[in-house]
Amino acid sequence: MNPARSARSVEGTARQQRRRRGSLDALEIVVIAWRSIRSNVLRSALTTLGVVIGVATVVALTAAGSGVNASVTERITSLGSNLLTISGGGGDRSSRVRGAPRDTITLGDAEAIRALDDPRIAGIAPQVQTSLSVKYGTNTSYAQVVGTWADFEKVRNASVAQGSFFTTADDTSARRVAVLGHQVAQDLFGSSERAVGQSILINNLGFDVLGVLPDKGDSGFFNPNSQILVPLETFVRRLHRSSPTGDPTLNSVYVQGANAKDLAALQDDLTTLLANRHGIPDPASYDFEIRNQADQLATLNSVTGTLTLFLGSIAGISLLVGGIGIMNIMLVSVTERTREIGVRKALGAKPRDILAQFLLEATMLSVGGGILGIAAGVGLGRVAGHALSVAPRVMPQSILIAFGFAAAVGIFFGFYPAQRAARLDPVESLRYE
């Protein structure tokens, strides 16, 4: 006799015996569970709706939140990386008018920092600015006119899109040259390509346009597209700002570190330098502030991350609601199929077979809802990203967590109905009408 045919015959006989006594293998349990779900398609769909909504909301919110976080970080770093920003501030706030600027940083401070010739410093860009009218022919606009050094191009990531940036020689000789922001060039010339080589009037003084900056986008409180950059010496001579000592004052000084890991130590050294120059030994009385961009980005990322997690957690509540819905429907299903359960137990089905079948049905409903929710969440994330003008970032971690939670919800909330079905008395079940 053929051994293979004999083995198949034995296997078929064993399967028939299992069916006669009501015991099922894993594949048969899956088939029966799937048929049960398909027999009530509408009810099954409504049951999984809570899970679909929960998973979709979690995935969409985390994608949109990560996109916003990445967009804000990109915009900040596009204006310069590894930055220390020195500005007036601190000190006794009760001695000054609330909200009034403190012009305590001077050109001498910036020159003292440059004189350090510290290898940890990649560039220095002092900045002083004021809002002025700008004219070209009959076109008039208002812009933030910024006086700075040539290092501004590198420190603040201000490489020109057209033309060139002014040089240290232009600053030393106080040449009346300017680099226009993208929006200013559009307002005055209608196109940034037409601006280079033209002459404009800034506060009724003639300036030659050397270059035009690329479109940087609106950063909220400050729009780099609406600024005009001029050499600092030119700005100081034409729009003189002085401290009581006669040293021109600045709005801020940007110091770019050569390496991000050196920023903290460099910040401490610059704090000591300025404290000595200003003659203020007590840190509580400092009339300046030094802000570390890395710290600011870390704080921002922490805030946006916490907000995204909070919104995702709230959305996760709908997963629990969906789980309760699954448990409710499974309890109804147990009641409806009491007689079926009694028949199978009378034929020899074991409690673990009944438990596995009903638990599998609940898990299949939950996992199916999770898969649909992931697909819907990716789509909703794109819609939300479009509405917020950011590129959504679908995080694999959020998908895995949402899917795992959906499966866990099915198992957790399906266990009680499955256990109740497994514990039914076969005699009482057969009497059930």
C-alpha positions as CSV (number, residue, x, y, z in Angstrom):
1,M,0.0,0.0,0.0
2,N,1.2,3.5,-0.8
3,P,2.6,5.1,2.4
4,A,1.5,8.6,1.4
5,R,-2.0,7.5,0.6
6,S,-2.2,5.7,3.9
7,A,-1.1,8.8,5.8
8,R,-3.7,10.9,4.0
9,S,-6.3,8.3,4.9
10,V,-5.4,8.3,8.5
11,E,-5.4,12.2,8.6
12,G,-8.8,12.3,7.0
13,T,-10.2,9.8,9.4
14,A,-8.8,11.8,12.4
15,R,-10.4,15.0,11.0
16,Q,-13.8,13.3,10.6
17,Q,-13.5,11.9,14.2
18,R,-12.7,15.5,15.5
19,R,-15.8,16.8,13.7
20,R,-18.0,14.0,15.0
21,R,-17.0,14.8,18.6
22,G,-17.2,18.6,18.1
23,S,-13.5,19.4,18.5
24,L,-12.0,21.8,16.0
25,D,-8.5,22.6,14.8
26,A,-7.2,26.1,14.5
27,L,-8.1,26.6,10.8
28,E,-11.6,25.4,11.3
29,I,-12.0,27.8,14.2
30,V,-10.9,30.7,12.0
31,V,-13.3,29.7,9.2
32,I,-16.3,29.5,11.6
33,A,-15.4,32.8,13.2
34,W,-15.2,34.5,9.8
35,R,-18.5,33.0,8.7
36,S,-20.1,34.3,11.8
37,I,-18.8,37.8,11.2
38,R,-19.9,37.7,7.5
39,S,-23.4,36.5,8.5
40,N,-24.0,39.9,10.1
41,V,-22.0,42.3,7.9
42,L,-23.8,45.5,8.9
43,R,-23.6,44.7,12.6
44,S,-20.0,43.8,12.4
45,A,-19.2,47.0,10.5
46,L,-20.9,49.2,13.1
47,T,-19.2,47.2,15.9
48,T,-15.7,48.0,14.5
49,L,-16.6,51.7,13.8
50,G,-15.4,52.8,17.2
51,V,-12.1,51.1,16.7
52,V,-11.7,52.6,13.2
53,I,-12.4,56.1,14.5
54,G,-10.0,55.7,17.4
55,V,-7.1,54.3,15.4
56,A,-7.7,56.8,12.6
57,T,-7.7,59.7,15.0
58,V,-4.5,58.6,16.8
59,V,-2.6,58.1,13.5
60,A,-3.9,61.4,12.0
61,L,-3.2,63.5,15.1
62,T,0.3,62.1,15.6
63,A,1.1,62.6,11.9
64,A,-0.1,66.2,11.9
65,G,1.6,66.9,15.2
66,S,4.9,65.5,14.0
67,G,4.6,67.5,10.8
68,V,4.0,70.7,12.7
69,N,7.0,70.0,14.9
70,A,9.2,69.3,11.9
71,S,8.0,72.4,10.1
72,V,8.6,74.7,13.0
73,T,12.1,73.2,13.6
74,E,12.9,73.5,9.9
75,R,11.9,77.2,9.8
76,I,13.9,78.1,12.9
77,T,17.0,76.3,11.7
78,S,16.6,77.8,8.2
79,L,17.4,81.2,9.9
80,G,20.7,79.8,11.2
81,S,21.9,76.8,13.2
82,N,24.0,76.4,16.3
83,L,23.1,79.9,17.4
84,L,23.6,81.9,20.5
85,T,21.4,85.1,20.6
86,I,22.6,87.9,22.8
87,S,20.1,90.7,23.6
88,G,19.3,93.2,26.2
89,G,17.2,91.9,29.1
90,G,17.4,90.6,32.6
91,G,18.3,92.9,35.5
92,D,15.8,94.7,37.7
93,R,12.6,94.8,35.7
94,S,10.9,97.0,38.3
95,S,13.1,99.9,37.3
96,R,12.0,100.0,33.7
97,V,8.7,100.5,31.9
98,R,6.9,97.2,31.2
99,G,7.6,96.0,27.6
100,A,10.1,98.8,26.9
101,P,13.2,97.6,25.0
102,R,16.6,97.6,26.8
103,D,19.4,98.8,24.5
104,T,22.3,97.5,26.7
105,I,24.2,95.5,24.0
106,T,26.6,97.7,22.1
107,L,28.8,97.5,19.0
108,G,31.8,97.4,21.4
109,D,30.4,94.1,22.9
110,A,30.2,92.6,19.4
111,E,33.7,93.7,18.6
112,A,35.0,92.3,21.9
113,I,33.5,88.9,21.0
114,R,35.1,89.0,17.6
115,A,38.4,89.9,19.2
116,L,38.4,86.7,21.1
117,D,39.2,84.9,17.9
118,D,37.8,81.7,19.5
119,P,37.9,78.6,17.2
120,R,34.5,77.6,18.7
121,I,33.0,80.7,17.0
122,A,32.1,80.2,13.3
123,G,30.7,83.7,12.8
124,I,29.3,86.8,14.5
125,A,26.4,89.0,13.2
126,P,25.4,92.0,15.3
127,Q,22.0,93.4,14.3
128,V,20.3,96.7,14.7
129,Q,17.0,97.4,12.9
130,T,14.2,99.9,12.4
131,S,11.1,100.2,10.2
132,L,11.5,102.6,7.3
133,S,9.8,103.5,4.1
134,V,11.4,102.2,0.9
135,K,10.8,103.6,-2.6
136,Y,11.5,102.7,-6.2
137,G,9.9,105.0,-8.7
138,T,6.2,105.3,-7.8
139,N,6.3,102.1,-5.7
140,T,6.5,102.5,-1.9
141,S,6.8,99.8,0.7
142,Y,7.7,99.6,4.4
143,A,10.4,97.2,5.6
144,Q,12.6,96.3,8.5
145,V,16.0,97.8,7.6
146,V,18.7,95.7,9.3
147,G,22.2,96.9,9.8
148,T,24.7,94.0,10.2
149,W,28.1,92.5,9.3
150,A,28.9,90.5,6.2
151,D,28.9,87.3,8.4
152,F,25.1,87.6,8.6
153,E,24.9,85.7,5.3
154,K,26.5,82.6,6.9
155,V,25.3,83.0,10.5
156,R,21.6,83.5,9.6
157,N,21.6,81.3,6.5
158,A,20.9,84.3,4.3
159,S,22.5,83.3,1.0
160,V,21.1,85.3,-1.8
161,A,18.9,83.9,-4.6
162,Q,20.0,86.6,-7.0
163,G,23.0,88.9,-7.1
164,S,25.5,88.9,-4.2
165,F,25.8,89.8,-0.5
166,F,27.7,92.8,0.7
167,T,31.3,92.3,2.0
168,T,33.3,93.4,5.0
169,A,34.9,96.1,2.7
170,D,31.5,97.5,2.0
171,D,30.8,97.7,5.7
172,T,34.2,99.3,6.5
173,S,33.7,102.0,3.9
174,A,30.0,102.5,4.8
175,R,28.8,101.9,1.2
176,R,25.1,102.5,0.6
177,V,24.3,99.0,-0.7
178,A,21.4,96.7,0.2
179,V,20.2,93.1,0.0
180,L,16.4,92.9,-0.3
181,G,14.0,90.4,1.2
182,H,11.9,88.4,-1.3
183,Q,8.7,90.3,-0.5
184,V,10.3,93.7,-0.6
185,A,11.7,92.9,-4.1
186,Q,8.2,91.8,-5.2
187,D,6.5,95.0,-3.8
188,L,9.0,97.4,-5.4
189,F,9.9,95.6,-8.7
190,G,7.1,93.1,-9.3
191,S,9.8,90.4,-9.7
192,S,12.9,89.6,-7.7
193,E,14.9,89.1,-10.9
194,R,14.5,92.7,-11.8
195,A,15.8,94.1,-8.5
196,V,19.6,93.5,-8.8
197,G,21.5,96.5,-10.0
198,Q,18.7,99.0,-9.4
199,S,18.8,101.9,-7.0
200,I,16.2,102.4,-4.3
201,L,15.5,105.1,-1.7
202,I,15.6,104.1,2.0
203,N,14.5,107.0,4.2
204,N,15.1,109.2,1.1
205,L,18.7,108.0,0.8
206,G,19.9,106.2,-2.3
207,F,21.0,102.6,-2.0
208,D,22.2,100.2,-4.7
209,V,20.6,96.7,-4.7
210,L,23.3,94.0,-4.6
211,G,21.1,90.9,-4.1
212,V,17.8,89.4,-3.3
213,L,17.1,86.8,-0.6
214,P,15.1,83.6,-1.4
215,D,11.6,83.2,-0.1
216,K,11.9,82.3,3.6
217,G,8.3,82.1,4.5
218,D,6.5,83.9,7.3
219,S,7.8,83.0,10.8
220,G,5.0,84.6,12.7
221,F,6.4,87.5,14.8
222,F,9.1,88.2,12.2
223,N,8.9,87.9,8.5
224,P,12.4,87.6,6.9
225,N,10.9,88.3,3.5
226,S,10.1,91.9,4.6
227,Q,13.6,93.0,5.6
228,I,16.4,94.9,3.9
229,L,20.0,94.2,4.9
230,V,22.6,97.0,4.8
231,P,26.1,97.2,6.2
232,L,26.2,98.0,9.9
233,E,28.5,101.0,9.5
234,T,26.2,102.5,6.9
235,F,23.2,102.0,9.2
236,V,25.0,103.6,12.2
237,R,26.2,106.6,10.3
238,R,22.8,107.3,8.8
239,L,20.6,106.2,11.6
240,H,22.7,106.7,14.7
241,R,21.7,104.8,17.8
242,S,23.9,105.4,20.9
243,S,24.1,104.4,24.5
244,P,24.9,107.0,27.1
245,T,28.6,106.3,26.5
246,G,28.3,107.0,22.8
247,D,28.8,103.4,21.7
248,P,26.2,102.4,19.1
249,T,23.6,100.1,20.6
250,L,22.3,96.9,19.0
251,N,19.1,95.0,19.1
252,S,21.0,91.7,19.3
253,V,24.2,89.8,18.4
254,Y,24.1,86.4,16.8
255,V,27.0,84.1,17.5
256,Q,27.2,80.9,15.5
257,G,29.0,78.0,17.1
258,A,31.3,75.8,15.0
259,N,29.9,72.8,16.8
260,A,26.7,72.2,18.6
261,K,28.3,70.4,21.5
262,D,30.4,73.5,22.3
263,L,27.4,75.9,22.6
264,A,26.9,75.5,26.3
265,A,30.5,76.1,27.2
266,L,30.7,79.0,24.7
267,Q,27.5,80.5,26.3
268,D,29.1,80.4,29.7
269,D,32.3,82.1,28.5
270,L,30.4,84.9,26.6
271,T,28.3,85.4,29.7
272,T,31.5,86.0,31.8
273,L,32.9,88.3,29.1
274,L,29.8,90.5,28.9
275,A,29.4,90.6,32.7
276,N,33.0,91.9,33.1
277,R,32.5,94.5,30.3
278,H,29.2,95.7,31.8
279,G,30.7,95.7,35.3
280,I,27.9,93.5,36.7
281,P,29.2,90.6,38.9
282,D,25.8,89.5,40.2
283,P,24.0,87.2,37.7
284,A,20.6,88.4,39.1
285,S,21.4,91.9,37.9
286,Y,22.7,91.1,34.4
287,D,21.4,93.6,31.8
288,F,21.7,91.1,29.0
289,E,20.4,87.6,28.0
290,I,22.1,84.8,26.0
291,R,19.7,82.3,24.6
292,N,20.8,79.0,23.2
293,Q,19.0,77.9,20.1
294,A,19.4,74.2,21.0
295,D,17.6,74.8,24.3
296,Q,14.9,76.7,22.6
297,L,14.4,73.9,20.0
298,A,14.4,71.3,22.8
299,T,11.7,73.3,24.7
300,L,9.6,73.7,21.6
301,N,9.9,70.0,20.7
302,S,8.9,69.1,24.2
303,V,5.8,71.3,24.1
304,T,4.7,70.1,20.7
305,G,5.5,66.5,21.6
306,T,3.5,66.7,24.8
307,L,0.6,68.3,23.0
308,T,0.6,65.6,20.3
309,L,0.7,62.9,23.0
310,F,-2.2,64.6,24.9
311,L,-4.3,64.8,21.8
312,G,-3.5,61.2,20.8
313,S,-4.4,60.0,24.3
314,I,-7.8,61.7,24.1
315,A,-8.3,60.1,20.7
316,G,-7.4,56.8,22.3
317,I,-10.5,57.0,24.5
318,S,-12.6,56.2,21.4
319,L,-10.7,52.9,21.2
320,L,-12.0,52.0,24.7
321,V,-15.5,53.0,23.5
322,G,-15.0,50.7,20.5
323,G,-13.9,47.9,22.8
324,I,-17.0,48.3,24.9
325,G,-19.1,48.1,21.8
326,I,-17.3,44.9,20.8
327,M,-18.0,43.3,24.2
328,N,-21.6,44.3,24.0
329,I,-22.1,42.8,20.5
330,M,-20.3,39.6,21.5
331,L,-22.5,39.2,24.6
332,V,-25.5,39.5,22.3
333,S,-24.0,37.0,19.9
334,V,-23.5,34.5,22.8
335,T,-27.1,34.9,23.8
336,E,-28.3,34.4,20.2
337,R,-26.1,31.3,19.7
338,T,-26.8,29.6,23.0
339,R,-28.5,26.7,21.4
340,E,-25.6,26.3,18.8
341,I,-23.1,26.3,21.7
342,G,-25.2,23.6,23.5
343,V,-25.3,21.4,20.4
344,R,-21.5,21.6,19.9
345,K,-20.8,20.9,23.5
346,A,-23.2,17.9,23.4
347,L,-21.2,16.6,20.4
348,G,-18.0,16.8,22.4
349,A,-16.6,20.3,21.9
350,K,-14.4,21.4,24.7
351,P,-14.7,24.7,26.5
352,R,-11.4,25.9,25.1
353,D,-12.8,25.4,21.5
354,I,-15.8,27.7,22.3
355,L,-13.5,30.2,24.1
356,A,-11.1,30.3,21.2
357,Q,-13.9,30.8,18.6
358,F,-15.6,33.7,20.3
359,L,-12.3,35.3,21.4
360,L,-11.1,35.0,17.8
361,E,-14.2,36.7,16.5
362,A,-13.7,39.7,18.8
363,T,-10.1,39.9,17.9
364,M,-10.8,39.8,14.1
365,L,-13.4,42.6,14.5
366,S,-10.9,44.7,16.4
367,V,-7.9,44.0,14.2
368,G,-10.0,44.6,11.1
369,G,-11.1,47.9,12.5
370,G,-7.4,48.7,13.3
371,I,-6.3,48.1,9.7
372,L,-9.1,50.3,8.3
373,G,-8.4,52.9,10.9
374,I,-4.7,53.1,9.9
375,A,-5.7,53.6,6.2
376,A,-8.2,56.3,7.2
377,G,-5.7,57.9,9.6
378,V,-3.1,58.3,6.9
379,G,-5.6,60.0,4.7
380,L,-6.9,62.2,7.4
381,G,-3.3,63.1,8.3
382,R,-2.7,64.3,4.8
383,V,-5.9,66.4,4.9
384,A,-4.9,67.9,8.2
385,G,-1.4,68.6,7.0
386,H,-2.8,70.4,3.9
387,A,-5.1,72.5,6.1
388,L,-2.1,73.4,8.3
389,S,0.2,73.9,5.3
390,V,2.7,71.3,6.7
391,A,3.9,68.0,5.4
392,P,2.4,65.3,7.8
393,R,4.8,62.7,9.1
394,V,3.2,59.3,9.6
395,M,5.3,57.7,12.4
396,P,5.7,53.9,12.3
397,Q,5.7,53.9,16.1
398,S,2.2,55.5,16.2
399,I,0.9,52.9,13.7
400,L,2.4,50.0,15.7
401,I,1.1,51.4,19.0
402,A,-2.4,52.1,17.6
403,F,-2.6,48.7,15.9
404,G,-1.3,46.9,19.0
405,F,-3.7,48.7,21.2
406,A,-6.6,47.8,18.8
407,A,-5.7,44.1,19.0
408,A,-5.4,44.3,22.8
409,V,-8.8,45.9,23.0
410,G,-10.3,43.0,21.0
411,I,-8.7,40.4,23.2
412,F,-9.5,42.2,26.5
413,F,-13.1,43.1,25.8
414,G,-13.7,39.8,23.9
415,F,-12.5,37.6,26.7
416,Y,-15.5,37.9,29.0
417,P,-18.1,37.1,26.4
418,A,-15.9,34.2,25.1
419,Q,-15.5,32.9,28.7
420,R,-19.2,33.2,29.3
421,A,-19.9,31.2,26.2
422,A,-17.4,28.5,27.2
423,R,-19.0,28.1,30.6
424,L,-22.5,27.6,29.3
425,D,-24.1,24.3,30.5
426,P,-24.9,22.2,27.5
427,V,-28.2,20.8,28.9
428,E,-29.5,24.3,29.7
429,S,-28.2,25.6,26.3
430,L,-30.2,22.9,24.4
431,R,-33.4,24.0,26.3
432,Y,-32.8,27.6,25.3
433,E,-35.3,29.1,22.8
